[in-house]
Amino acid sequence: MVSDVHGNARDLARAGEGADALVCLGDLVLFLDYADHSRGIFPDLFGVENATRLVELRTARRFEDARELGIRLWAGVGGERAAVIEKAVRKQYAEMFAAFPTPTYATYGNVDMPMLWPEYAAPGTTVLDGERVEIGGRVFGFVGGGLRTPMRTPYEISDEEYAAKIEAVGEVDVLCTHIPPEVPELVYDMVARRFERGSRALLEAIRKTRPRYSLFGHVHQPLVRRMRIGATECVNVGHFAGSGKPWALEW
């Protein structure tokens, strides 16, 4: 089980060793590494100094200033911004999907671009979003993407659309999402020093349907990585880009 891979193809290629299947909870793309500002699409295009400045502004929650910086930098690219980003994302996706073992079950993260996944997902990779699948005799439900934020990452959707996908999944043994339920201890990132978006609909579903596990990522350095909500064990299985180590689910 991995989440927030963010360009770590080397360790991803070994993540499924000894497992019956690999489950990936999204964020394959690396736009900007908050720990190493030299890595990612943004510093490749605009340099480490600008990447560091962007991280500083976002960490200080100066989102308007961060957006203005981005606008100034992208102005130099002209009208080719979308094409430039897509080309860089395609390069990363080619490496990431090639590293997936068979079988892999995956859903999208908030920085992913879902429309590109069908081009790279091999027959051994099953992509699910608002859907269920049986793995090893257990029913897994998958809900991808994130909720809308000032960051405006590529795959953010409305609370209503997200809640509809949670409802479509229904009762499962293992509920797999990219973002966590809306619990302060699970959504606060200690390094970024901010609360990330968690889902209230997911929290309500956990309380109502009582899955055995709720597994997620998104928050790279959470205040708490694991806690119980009623009968459900909630676990942040990331941050794979930093650790290079998968989280194992056994039964």
Order of alpha helices (4+ residues) and beta strands (2+ residues): alpha-beta-alpha-alpha-alpha-alpha-beta-alpha-beta-beta-beta-beta-beta-alpha-beta-alpha-beta-beta-alpha-beta-beta-beta-alpha
